[in-house]
Structure formats: C-alpha cells, structure tokens
Amino acid sequence: MPDYEKTKMVLGDIWHIVLLIVLVGIVLGVITWVGLIRCNSLPGWCEIYDPIYLSLTGKREILIVHGDDGIGDPQLLAAKLRDPKLVGVVADITHISRIRQGNLQSYDLVIVEKAKTMSTEQLKYFIDFVDAGGKLIWTGDAGTKLSSDDELLFKDDLDVNAAHNALGPWARKQGKNTVRFDSVISVQYKGSYCEIKGCSGEIPIGLLQPETTGNHQLIYGMAENQQLYAGTYLGQDSVARQLDFAIVEEPESIGSKRILTLDYATQFKDKNGKELGRYFPIIVTGGLGEKVAYFAQPPELFLGTYWNYETGKNEIGPMNLLIANLYKFYRK
C-alpha cells in the first residue's frame, strides 16, 4: 500500500476518534446540564465542563437574593462563600426589589434568604428561573409574607367541595391563575420556630437525622447526633445572631427527597395547640436532578458540636461543611 494511502487511513482513524470524543463530550455535557449526573462524578470533568458551560451561557456563578425581614444572614453567607478554606468564590448579592426575570437568568445558582415579604410577581420570577433550568436554594421563611395586593390560594379554589382553608403562603392566586411555589420547593410553611415558641439564648431543639444512607453530598461528613439550634448565638466574630428555622411539611402529592430531618422528641404544637408532628424536614430537594433545595434553616446559621483540642471539651460552632457541600453539589 502506498504511503499516501496509509497516511490517509491514519488521518481518517484520527478524525473518527476526534469525532467520537466530541460526541461523547456533547452527550456528557447534556446529561450534566439536565442534572442526571454531577460533573464531579467523573475525574477531571468539572475542569472541562464548568468553563465551557459558563462561557457558552454567559452566566455568572452565584447570586444571593435577600430582603429586609425574615430568617438568614446574607452577608455572613457571602463571607463564608468567599472564605478560601470553605469555597473561595465571590457571590453577587442583591435586594429582592431589584430582581427581574432577566437578572436571575444571568446566574447558574440563586440562593434566597432573609426575604420574608415577597410579592406574588416576585415568586413567579423564581418559578420561571427554575423552569428555565436554573438551580435554586430557598431558605427559612422567604416568601411567606404577602405584599398588600396579593391573594392566598384556598383549597376550595381548586375543589369546590373542599374546606375554605389556605394551602399556605407559598400557594397563591393571581386573578384566575394559580401560583404554586410550594410545588417548586416541595414543602408547605407552617410558621417559624421562634414565632411559635419564642426564642432566647442558645437552645438545642432536637436531633438532626440524615437520610437513610447519610451519604448525600449536601450533608456528607456531618457528625452523628448533631442538634438543631434556635435562639441568640454569639458568633466567633462577636456578633450576636438570631437563629431560627421554619416549621414545614411535605405534602404527599409533591415529589421530593428528604435529606435531613429534625426529631423534636415530642409532639410540636402551634400557637393554637394543634399538633403538627414530631419529625420535620430541614433539608429537602426536588426537581429533575435535585436542582431545587429547601433549607428550613439557612446554611450559614447551622451550628454543630466539635472537639476543641485546646480546651479538651466539646464546643458549639458553625457547621461550615454545609456551605462547602452546598457549593460542591450545585456548582460541581
């Protein structure tokens, strides 16, 4: 066989190999984008996927959205994300009043906290963001206080034979249309712990129970028998912060995955004495590829116990692994 024929065959083989690699890359990119796999499932894939994805979409990494009231400390969350020992990424931060649909679409991951008051129109922005493939972390009581002209959705709006009971502040109506944000985050709000029980001091509320395997990446590495805390906590930066969390439930009709549960150890009663149960969701994920997560307590407020080798005792401090895990799960 002439040399030029051999060269032609070799070049043809190389072209087929390159084409195969490109096709495999495209398939991997698509299934990573829809959330069927995480890029860290394959060694080195994140280093290839992330720059290409962000350059093609023109998106920035993380946006923290906050308001003026509610549970959470967005500045502390941003500081923890900036900490190179935890994540080392600069997140943009903005007030809920500045949000429009186009603003959200510019980001890959949006985190919402300390935004209790939220209009129905603003809730719709986040629904559209998720529908367009965005990743959303919703926390605490964000969006549970309606603006002046907003309307709740009642059970008899959906079924004329049902009782006239509100489904909760995340289920609303706008004219003849229903706005079911509760279906997006897979939970319904019952109240915040401190509003119902009152909070003073640093109080352990109950044990945190991981999902069955304990290996979900959002809680990977969490020590056993950790407590959930509420009340006032003086942080390592000497700033007193109010620790609170939302009491929520998962309707059976809404598909979700329970990642972390609070065991209250006894029946929890609301202000009217109604028993709400003993076990409550603390971290819940939903959507295709778990692209949506709900944290009943914002991640920067979680406390944990750790062994202080200098004092020789167990002490209480920030559970920073949740911040690192959150970033790895949703950005990797």
C-alpha positions, 0 to 999 in steps of 0.5 A: 500500500502506498504511503499516501494511502496509509497516511490517509487511513491514519488521518481518517482513524484520527478524525473518527476518534476526534469525532467520537470524543466530541460526541461523547463530550456533547452527550456528557455535557447534556446529561450534566446540564439536565442534572442526571449526573454531577460533573464531579462524578467523573475525574477531571470533568468539572475542569472541562465542563464548568468553563465551557458551560459558563462561557457558552451561557454567559452566566455568572456563578452565584447570586444571593437574593435577600430582603429586609425581614425574615430568617438568614444572614446574607452577608455572613453567607457571602463571607463564608462563600468567599472564605478560601478554606470553605469555597473561595468564590465571590457571590453577587448579592442583591435586594429582592426589589431589584430582581427581574426575570432577566437578572436571575437568568444571568446566574447558574445558582440563586440562593434566597434568604432573609426575604420574608415579604415577597410579592406574588410577581416576585415568586413567579420570577423564581418559578420561571428561573427554575423552569428555565433550568436554573438551580435554586436554594430557598431558605427559612421563611422567604416568601411567606409574607404577602405584599398588600395586593396579593391573594392566598390560594384556598383549597376550595379554589381548586375543589369546590367541595373542599374546606375554605382553608389556605394551602399556605403562603407559598400557594397563591392566586393571581386573578384566575391563575394559580401560583404554586411555589410550594410545588417548586420547593416541595414543602408547605410553611407552617410558621417559624420556630421562634414565632411559635415558641419564642426564642432566647439564648442558645437552645438545642431543639432536637436531633438532626437525622440524615437520610437513610444512607447519610451519604448525600453530598449536601450533608456528607461528613456531618457528625452523628447526633448533631442538634438543631439550634434556635435562639441568640448565638454569639458568633466567633466574630462577636456578633450576636445572631438570631437563629431560627428555622421554619416549621414545614411539611411535605405534602404527599402529592409533591415529589421530593427527597428528604435529606435531613430531618429534625426529631423534636422528641415530642409532639410540636404544637402551634400557637393554637395547640394543634399538633403538627408532628414530631419529625420535620424536614430541614433539608429537602430537594426536588426537581429533575436532578435535585436542582431545587433545595429547601433549607428550613434553616439557612446554611450559614446559621447551622451550628454543630458540636466539635472537639476543641483540642485546646480546651479538651471539651466539646464546643458549639460552632458553625457547621461550615461543611454545609456551605462547602457541600452546598457549593460542591453539589450545585456548582460541581 
